[in-house]
């Protein structure tokens, strides 16, 4: 009984805090960097994204943010604007998801990334309901989810897309992705395209598609993917993949931007030294490095202080020399797995198989 009373009190306090955040802005103290809209289509000879457009003083941002929080935006190839920094919920337990997403939104995140295969869409939906009841408007959020490969045949995909909308409690999502490049990707894409034409998906894209698959998909579909979500971190920089994506005007999004800390990334001496120059953490340096390349990032954490830390990357700019130094860490090798390895294809196709019957 006492535990229930404590939980109810905590829940009430969180709802009140979210109401206050929606009306008056959270107090995440980020220095002003100016709103930017980045074009995802090209870069200059030095590898810097072209098409950077300053938002003039007083101009309304595509998605409103709490007071003191700045953001940069990517313009997708259909004109939809997406925050370049969002919050990912991969590997967050369903029972923890609602609290984590509410915390993320309260400190300033507006882009939330989930997936059918994360089994926490309902938790994200519950958090969205809470913040909307607290005064936030639906158009102020950017919600991404992904279709799992067991749902790829077209008719099954149509039903699965409906189910994702139901679990999220939304009439539309801002971005729906094909999660893996296997099974009937073309049938699944037809399903996503139908929802897109109906306005129930504002943009559609893919995830884990290698350059050859991106080229094939762009050349042989009426609607090109707006975005490709792939592994990217300082030890696997994906420069070649980014060039192909830019050629086809497909935005690049990084999953596991910290490489989940593998290969001692958070204690990497090169990244640590650069961090000291700017009085920033290794995590902040990594995010800034990707953002300056025009790459969308969705770091995951369950701790509010880390959420704020990850969001505090718009008050400094890495020098060209530091960008090149970090680029030199690239091993051109995945820290996780190769999607083109036949054994990994088998493993991924069996992954969650029983959960999607």
N, C-alpha and C positions, 0 to 999 in steps of 0.2 A: 504493500500500500504506500509506504514511504517512498519507494523507488518510482512508483507511478506518479506521485505528487511532484517529485523532483523533475521527472521527464516532462510532465505537463508544463511546469514552470519554465523549463529550458525552452520548450517548443514555443510557449507564449512570448518569451523574451526575444527569440529569434525572429518571430513574425513581426514583432513591434520594431525590431532593428531594421528589418527589410523594408517596412513601410517608411521608416524615416529615411533610409538610404534612397529609396525611389523618389521621395519628395524633395529632399534637400541635398542629396549627394553624399557618398561615403567619404571618409576622411583619409583615404589613401594618399599620402603626401608625395606626389610625383612632380618634379620640376617641369615647367612648361617647355614643350618641344615643338608645338604647333601641329595642327592636324594635317595629315598628308594623305593623298590618294595615289597609290602606285599602280602603274600599268604593268600587267604580268607578261607582256608580249615580247619585250626586247631589252637588250642591255648595250652599253657602250663598249668601246675597245678595252676598257679596264675591268669589265665585268660588273659595272654598277648598273642597276636598273634604270632605264630611260622612262620618260613620261611622268616624272614626279611633279605633282601639282600641289602647290601650297593652297590651303584653305584660308581665305582672307578673314581678317578679324571680324568676329560677329556672325560669320556664315554658319548656318546650321549644319552640323555633322550628319552623315547618313544615319548613324545610330547615336542617340544621346548617351552621354556618360556621366557618372557622378562628378561632382565638383572636384577639381584638382587632378582628374585622371585624363591623360591624353592618349590618343590612339592613332595608328596609321591604318589605312585601308587599302585593300587590293580591289581593283575593278575587274571582275570576271568578264569573259568574252561575250556575255549577253547583257552587260551593263550593270549587273547586280554588284553592289559594294559589300565587301566582307572584311571584318576586322583582321588585321594581320597577326594578331595574337589572341588566342582563345584558350579555353580550358578543356582538357581531355579527361574522360572518365574511364579509360581502359584500366582494367584490373581493380576497379573500386567495387567493393562488395555492394550488392543491391541494397542491403540494409543501411549502408553508409552514404549511398549516392545522393539522396535528397538533401541531407545536411551539407555535404560537400559542395553541391551545386548552388545551394542557397548562400553558402559562405562565399563562393567564387563571385556570384552576382553582386553580393553586398559590397565587396571590395572594388568592383569595377569591371569585371569580365562581362561581356555581352554575347560572346560566341561560345557555344557549348557543343562538344563533339562526343557522340555516343554511337552505338551500333547494335544491331540485332544480336550479334555474337557476343556482346558484352553482358547481355542479360540484365541490363539496368536501365532500359528505356523508361520503364514505369517510374523509377526513382527520379529520373530527370523530369518526367512529366509532372510528378508531384511537386518538385521544386518550382517548375514553371508556373504551376497553378498558384502556389504560395506567393510568388513575386508579382504575378498579375493581380492577385487579390490585394496585394500591398500597394498597388498604384502604378507599377511599371506597365508600359504598353507593349503589346505583342510585337509591333514593328521595331521596337528597340532591341529585340533579341535576334540572334542569328543561330539557328539550330541545325546541326548536321547529324544525320544518322546514315547507316549503311546496310545494304541488302546482303545477306549471307548466301553463299554458293548453293546450299541445299534448296534455296528458294528461287533459283535462277530460271527454270523453265517459265515461259511467259505467263501462263495462266496462274501458276503458283506465285510468281513474282507480284502479280496484280493484287492477290489476296494478302501477301506478306507486307506490301506497301500500305495497304489499308490497316493492317494490324499495327504497324509502327506508328501510324497517325493516331490510332486508338490509344495505344500505350502512352504516347506522349501527350495525349489530350489536346491535339492541335488540328486545325483545319488545313494547315500547310506546314511543310518544313522548308527551310531556306536552301538546304543542300542535301541531296540524296546521292550516295555513292554506291557503285558496285564494289564490294569489299575485296574480292580476289579475281584474278584474271583467268578463272577456270570455269568449267561446265558451260552452259548455254549463255554465254555473255551477250550474244546478239539478241536472243529472246528476252533476256532480262532488261537489256537496254531499250527494247521496244516498249516494255512495261513502264520503265522510268520516263520514257519520252511521252507516253500517253498522259501520265500524271503531270509532267511538265507543261504540256500543251493545255491542260485543264487548269493550270495555275496552282496546283496542289503541291508541286515542287517548284520553287523559284529558280533553282539551278540544279543540274545533274552532272555527276562526274564519276571518276573511277579511283581505285586505290590499288597500289602494288602492281601497276601496269608498267612493264619495262619499255624502253624506247620503241622497239619494234611493234609492240602491241598498241602503243599510243598512235604510231603512224598508221597502222592498219585501221584502227577504230576511227580516226579522224577522216581518213580517206574513203571509208565505206559506210558511213552513217550520215543520215540527214542532219542530225543534231550532234555537234562535236562536244566532247566532254569539256566542262568548264574548268575542271581541276583534276589533278592527280595527286593523291596522298601517298607518299613513299617514305621509306627510311631515309633520314638525313641527319648527320651529326658531324662534328669536326673530323672524326676518324673515317667517315664514309660520306664525303662531301657531295657526291652526285653532280659534279659539274657537267659531265657529258649528258646525263639525263635532262638536266635543266636546259641545256641548249636545244635539245629536241622539243621539249615542252614549249619553249619560247618560239620556236619555228612554227608550231601549230597554234600558238596563242592559247595555251593551256596553263593555268596557274599551277604552281608547285606548292604543296603543303607537306610539312615534315611531321611524321609520327616518330615518337621517341627522340625528340631533339637532343636529349642528354644521353642517348644510347643506354638509358636505364642505368647509367653509372658504370657500365662495363669498361674493362681495360683501364680501370682507375681514372676515369675521365675527370671526376671532380677534384682530383689531386694532380692532374696533369701539370707539370712545371711550366710549360709554355703558356697555358691558359691562366695559370695562377699569377705569373709575372705580369701578363697583360691586365689582369683584373686589378692588381695593385696600382697600376698607373692611373686607373680611372676610379679607384676606390669602389670597385664592384666585385661581386662574387664570380666564380667560374661560371655558374649557371647563367648569370646576367650577361656575361661576355658571350657565351654560346648563343643565347637568344638574340643578342644585338647583331652578332655576325650573320645569322641567318636572315634577320629582318632587313639588314642592309643589302642583302642579296635579293630581296624581294620575295622571300619565302615565308609562307604562312606557318606559324608554329602553334601547337596545342599541348603545352606541357601539362603533366598531371602531378598533383600532390594532394594529400588529404589534410595538410596543415595550412591554416589561414595565413600564418606569417610567411610561409613559402609562396603562397598565392600572391601576396603583396610584393614580395621580393621579385617574383617572375614578371610582374606587371610593371616594375620600376625600371624599365629599360628604354624609356623615351626621353631621357634627360642627358644622354651622352651619345657621342658618335665615335666609332672606332676609326683610327687613321687608316689610310690606304696601306701603309706598311704593316700595321697590325692585321688587317684583313688578309694580306698576302702571307703573313707568318702563320696564321691559323690555317690557311689553305694548304700550307706545306705539311700539315699533319695528316692529310688525306692518304689513306691506305688503299683506297678503291676496293675495299672489301667489306661486306656486310658484317655487322656485329651480331647478327641474328641468324639468318638463313638465306639461301639463294632460291628465289621462286622458280628458277628454271631447272633446278636439280630434280630429276624424276622421283627420288625418294621423298623430297620435301613436298612435291605435288601430291603424292600418295598420302602423306601425313596430314596435309591441310584438308584434303578431301574427306578424310576420316574424322577430322577434328569437329567436335560438336554433333557428329552424325546422329547420335541417339537423341539429342536435344531438339532436333528439328523434324522429327517424324510426324 
